[in-house]
Each structure stands twice: as C-alpha cells, then as structure tokens.
C-alpha cells in the first residue's frame, strides 16, 4: 500500500491559512482562552478538522487546539493515522500536543509563532526528531510569525494587567 504524501502548500496558501487561524485564535482569546487555533488538512488540502483552545470553556486540560482538530479529523477520516495530512497551528505545539501528533503519525506540521518556553518541535524539545519518533514528520515554523507572536504576547500582557 502506497501512502499519499502531505500537500505541499504554496507560500501564499500558507499565509492565507495562517491568517484565518490567527483570526480564529483572536476570537478564542476574546472568550478567555489562550489564543491558539489549528486546522488539519488532508492530502488534497481540504479541512477535515479544526479547533481552538477550549480549556477554560470545557474545564478540560486536554482542550488544546491541536487535540481538538486532531480528534475531529480522526472522526471524519475514520482513522487515527495521519501520514498524508498537515496540521497548521498558530503556536508551536507543547509537549502534550507534539506527542499526540507523533503518535498520530502526522505527515507535516506547520506553525506560526515559536514557543520558547514550551515548544516541543524545536524550541525547548524536538519530539519530531527524537529517537523515539517512529516516523518522519516534516515541521516548519515561522509562518506569519510576527503576527502570531504579537497576538499571543498582547493576550498575556492584557491578562497580566487585568490581574494586577
């Protein structure tokens, strides 16, 4: 059986997707969630799963955008393997989400802002290239990095101001 490969998105497509995700993340931030949004694309570039952070709303520590998108995509796909799929997310995945993406055999992960405190695809850890990773995953960060970074930084700044 030959597996399809993840879609190779053009630079313009990446900017369009990330721009949409930044808007969705901003909406989640306005509802009190850490502003992160994610989408899973199949090998033809169709959205099969999407999510925003929902830990506060759902009172769920697993309510990360990546996990929500991954769960929805697995139900639509009726499979837990994502070798031919791409996950796009506004912030570099944390260790929990990165581990889930490795276990799901995601073919490609593309993110906006690097997370220098918790990022697990290169910033603090690199689970995609760890010796325990059982498949090759392409990871690319820095798509609309300035905008994605500004969103997350301004959200936390506002949170700190409201707490003082």
Secondary structure by P-SEA (a helix, b strand, c coil): ccccccccccaaaaaaaaaaaaaaaaaaaaaccccccbbbbcccccccccccccccccccccccaaaaaaaaaaaaacccccccbbbbbcccccaaaaaaaaaacccbbbbcccccccccccccccccccccccbbbbbbcccaaaaaaaaaaaaaaaaaaaac
